[in-house]
Amino acid sequence: MSVQVENLEKNMAKLTIEVSAEEFEKALDKAYHKNKNRINVPGFRKGKASRAMIEKMFGAGIFYEDAANVLIPEAYDKAAEESGLDIVSRPEIDVTQMEKGKSFIFTAEVAVKPEVTLGDYKGVEIDKIDTTVTEEELNAEIDRVRDQNSRTVIVEDRPAQDGDITVIDFEGFVDGVAFEGGKDEDYPLTLGSHSFIDTFEEQLVGKNIGEEIEVNVTFPEDYQAKELAGKPAMFKVTIKEIKVKELPELDDDFAQDVSEFESLAEYKEDVKKTLSERKEAQAKNQKEEAVVAKIVENASMEIPEPMLNGQVRQMADDFAQRIQSQGLTVEQYFQFTGMDRNKFLETLRPQALKRIQSRLVLEAVAKAENIEASEEEIEKEIENMASMYQMEIEKVKTLIGDAERKQIAEDVAVQKAVELVTREAVEK
């Protein structure tokens, strides 16, 4: 096998890979043995016709496609390694010569890892992030805990108010005809939650238990059910229950119920400390992101389109796995959001580009500063992986090959580069 490398524009390269005629002949023979039992040849039982007979009857190219599928993966892997290129995309394969008795030739067009020209990356200026916990933030957090510890009380002596939890029966009509999915019973609806369309919830405010209300609304133009989009509708609604959340009093008893502290003052001080630590952690992440964004802005690089497309696909696959773990399919997500796959992929492109640029710049910083991962740091990362997956460390080590270990080392070096540029940044 031989490989020739042609550098193209925009960090692309073309590998021309030639496999000997002998290897192509072996691949054809493999293809014949794989398929002979599925080919009908008059006068022969299945699997008994010779390759020459089959090729004579169906043409010499009958086994070409399968032979190519046998040859290409292994030949490409060897050629990619031999080329010395840092390939960052799937190959675009094009067969240029496939003929019995001749060498098999194909090309593989690939994206190559871009070179990064660093600008200023030490001492970049970013805005200082305020981590002070305000009184409003403290009160909001305590109110959240009060809400978690609230109890629901049935109200019978007044009409529904904004914020009440109602239980309703409803049926919807368009042009006087009930529509599919527009009816339900014992439906819990919090007034003011805006979980129903248009002014539906507002029209229940001031209404009493047992009262039948005609609620008039208009479906949004972009409503997911296309047959209802933009149409006026009338709902017959009956309020069956009105409930209200009753929050616990904000006193020492409350503090004792929800914490280890005896007094409300101690509890508040602890909540403030927790919020402060949370804001400090958030500020650290925000500072890192701001610094990296700045050094990306100061750097220059040309991202090949196939590299970007590959990152988009990876992010889409990760998203699909996350929502599937929550019991939702990608198709259902598209239905709920009104998106299709192309539109969804397009929304991922800016974030995908940001990820690629950030990684490349940080790798360049690590290289410029001779930052490497020590053996101790790599071992520590493996220990963290074992803990995360609840596996024995030695078992994890058996699953980690040279490529995975190299990736761990690169990830550690990149994180150390983040720490360096963040430490050197100037907050103004």
N, C-alpha and C positions, 0 to 999 in steps of 0.2 A: 504494500500500500504506500502511496505517496500523497503529499499534501502541499499545495501551493497557497500562499496567503496574499490577498490583494486588499490593501487598505483603501476604504472608501471614505466619502465625506461624512461629517456629523457622527464621528465615532462608530462607524459601521465597518465591517470587514467581510470579505467573501473568501471562504475556504473552497478550493477546488480539490476534491478528493478522488483519487483513482485507485480502484481495486483491481487486482490482476484478473486476467481471463480465467485462470485456473480457479480462483476463489469464487468467481461468478458462476462457473460451471458447477462447483460444489453446492452453491446456494440453489441453483436450478434443480439439482438432484434432490436436495432437501424438500424443495417445494413440491416436486413430483411425488415423493413418498408421503408427504403430508396430505395430498389431495387425491391420490389415485383411487382410493376407495369410494370417492364421491362422484367420480366421472363415469358416465355411461358410454361405452364403446360397443356398437353392434357386433355381435359374434364373440364377445368376451364377457366373462363374469366380472363384476366390479372388483377392481384391484389387481386384475390379472393382465390388463393391457400394458404393453411396454411404454416407456416414456416416448420413444420414437414414434410409436403408433399414435399416441395421443396428440403429439405435436403435429404429426402429419394431418390428422383429421381436424384439429381445432386451431392450428396455426402455431408457429414457433414461439409466439409471445404469450401463450396460455399461462406459463408459470413465471413470467417476468415480474409481475407485481409482488407475488409472494417472495420471490428471490430477493427483490429489492428490500422488502421488509425484513428479511433475514440479515442482509448485509449492512444496511444503513446505520442502525443504532450503534453497533460495535465499531464500525469504521469511523463514524462521526466522533465517538468518545475518544478513540485513539488519536484522531486528527486534531481534535480540540486540545488535547494534552500536548501533542507534539508541536502545535503552533506557538505555544507559549503565551497566547492571548488570555487576558482576563475577561472571559465572556460573561455577559450579564443578561442574556435573553435566550429564549428558545430559538433554535435555528429555523430559518426558512429554507426548506429543502427543494432543490430543483434537479431532476435527473436529466443529464445532458447526453449521455451515451449508454444505451442498454441494448446490446446485440450479441447474439450467440457467437462465441469464438473470439470476442473482443473484450478488452477491459471494461469494467463498469465504472462510469464517471458520473459524479453528482457534485453539486455546489451546495454550500450551507452559508447563508447570509446571517450574520450575527451582530449584536450590539457589543461594543467593547467598553469596559469601564472607563469613564471620562477622566482626563487629567484635570486637576483642580489647581488654579492659580490663586493662592491665598492673598488677601489684602490684609489690613490690620486685624489682628485677632487678640492682641493683648491690650488691655486698657480701654476697651470700647466703652462708650458712655450709654447708660440706660437710666430710665426713670426709677427713682426710689419708690418702693412699694410700702405703703402704710400698713402696719400690722396691728395697729391699736384696736382694741375691742371697744366698740361704742356701746352706750347704754341701750340703744335700740336693738343692737345685735344680741346683747345679753338678755334683754326682755323677750325677744323673739324666740331664743333658744329655750328659755324657761316656759314660755307659752306653749311651745311645741311639746315639751314634756307634760305640761298640764293637760294638753289635748289628748295625749296618749293615755293619760290616767283619768279621762273624763268618763262620765256615765251618761247614757241616753235616757231621757225622761219623756214619757208620752204627754202631749199637751192636748187638752180637750176644751179649754175655755176661751180660746181666741182663734182668729183666722191665721193662716200661714204667713210667715214673715221671711224676709231674705235671710239665708243661713240655716233655715229649718231643714230637717230631713223629713221628706214626705214619702208616703207609700201610695202609689197611684195605679189605677187602671186606665188604659188609653187605647184608642183606635183612631187611625188616620185615614183621611179621605182626600182624593184628588178628583176634582170635577164630580163630586158626589159619590165616587166609587172607592171602596176600601182597597188599599194597595198592599201588596205582599210585604211582610216584615214590619207593618205599621201598627201591629196590635200586641199588647202585653198586659199582664195582670200582676199585681203586687210588686210593681217596679219601684225600687228605692231611688229617689231623686233628691239631691241636695240643692235647694234653691240658691241660685247665685254661683253654682259651680260651672255654668256654661257648658255642661256636657250634652245638652240638647241644642238643637239648631235655633238660630234667630232669637226671637223674644219669647220662646216657649215658657221658660221658667218665670220670667217677669209677670206673665199673665196669670200665674197661680198665686202670686202674692196678694193677700187680702181675701182669699177664698177659704171657705169653711169645710170641715169634714163632712162628707156625704153630698156635697154640692157638685152637680155636673156642670162642667165648664166647656165652652167652645173656644178652643185656642186656635187662632189663625196665624200662620207663619208662611214663609217662602223659603224653599230649599235653595241653598247656594248654587251658583252656576257651575261650580266645580265639584258638586256632590258626587260621591263615588257611584251611587246608583244612577246611571245616565238617564234612565226613563223618568226620574224625578227631578233632575237638575233644573234649577231655575223656576220650578212650578210652585204656585201657591197651594197650600194644603190646609185642611181644617182637621183638628184633633178633638174628639170627644174625650174629656178627661174627668175622672172622679177621684177626689182625694179621699183616701181611706184612713190614713193615719198622719198625724203631725207629731214629729219628735224634735227635741232640742238637746244639744249637748250641754251638760252641766259640768263646769270645770271645778276642780277642787280649789278651796281657798288657798291663797298664797301666804302660808304661815309656817311656823316651826313644825307643825304636824305633817304638812305636805313634804317638807324637807326630810323628815324622818322616814316617811313612807317611800320616797324615791331615791334615797341615798343613805350613806353611812353617817351622815352628819346630824347633830342634834338641833342645830339652829338654822334658820333661813339664811342668815348672814354668812355662815360657814359654807352652806350649799352654794350660794351665789358666787362666793369667792372661788370655789372649786370649778364651777361652770365657766367662770371668766378665765381661769387658768387653762382649762381644756380648750376653749375657743381660741385663746392666744396661741397655744401650741399648734392648733389646726391651721390658724392663719400664717404662722411662721413656716409650716411645712408647705402650704400653698404658695407662699411668697418665694420660697426656695425654688419650687418648680417653675413659677412664673419668671423668676430672675434667670434661671437656666435657659428657658425658652427664648426670652428676650435677647440674651447674649448670643445664643446660637443663631437666631434670626439676623442679628446685626452682622455677625461674621460671614453668614451666607450672603448677605447683601454686599459685603465688601469683597467677596470672592467672585471668581468667574469660572464657569464650566459650561459645557454643552451636553445636555442630557439627550441621549438617543431615544427616539420614539418607542422602539420595542422595549427598552428598559422601563420606561414609564408605564407602558401597557401591562408589562409583567407585574409591576407593583400594584397597579389598579386591580388586576385579577386576584392577586394574593389578598388584598384588603377585602375584596368582595367575597372571597371564599371564607375568610375569617369571620366576616359579618354573618354569612349564612350559617356557620357553625354555632355562633353565639345565639342567634334567634331560634335555631332548631333546638338548642338546649333548653329554651324557654317554651317549647311546644308549638312554635310557629314556623311555617315554611316561608321560603322566599317569595313564592307565588302569592301567599296570603298577605305578606307585607306589601307587595306591589299593589294588590287589590285595595288594601286599606289606605295606602298613600296616593293612589292614582298614578304611580310611576310605572315605567317599564324598565327592562334591564339596561337598555342603552342610556336612558336618562339617568338611571341610578349610577352606572359606571362613570358617566360624565361628572356627576357631583363628587365623585371620589378623586378626580384627577388633581385638583389643587392640593389636597392633603397628601396624595401620593408623591407629587413633585416635591413638596416640602420635606417629606421623609427622606427621599433620595438625596436631595441637596444637603440636608443636615448631616446625614451619615457620611457623605463624601467629604464634606468640609472637615468634620471631626476626625475622620481617618487621616486627612492631610495634615491636620494640626498634630495628631499623634506622631506621624512620620517626621514632621519638621522638628518636633521636640524630643524625638527618640524615646517616646513613651511606649513601654511594653508591659505586658502582664507577667508578673512573677509566677513561679510554680506554686507558691503559697496562695496567691490570689486565685489561680485557676482551681486549685484544690478546694478553696473556700466556696467558689461558685458551684462546684460539683456537690459539695455538702448541702448547699442551699437547694439545689435541684432535688437531692435525695429527700430532704425534709418536706419540700413542696409536694412531691409525688408519694410521700410516705413509703419510701423504699430504702433498703439497705444501701449504704454508700458503695460497697464493693459490687453490688448488683448493678448500680447505675454506671459504674466505671466499665463494666463488661459491655455495656450498651453504647459506650462512647468510643468512636473510632478517631482516627487522626483528623479527619475533616471536621468532626464535631468539636474536638479539642481546640483546633485552630480557630473555629468560630467563637468559642468561649473566650479565647485569648484576645481576639479582635474586639469583642464586646467589652471586655474589661478595659482594654486600652482606650476605646472610645469614651467610656464613662470617665476615665481618668482625664481625658482631654476636656470633657465637659467641666469637670471640677477645676481644672487649671484656668480655662478662659473665664469661668464664673468668678473665681477667686481674684483674677486680675482686673475684672471689670470695675468701672467707676460709676457709682450711683450719684445722680444729681437731683 
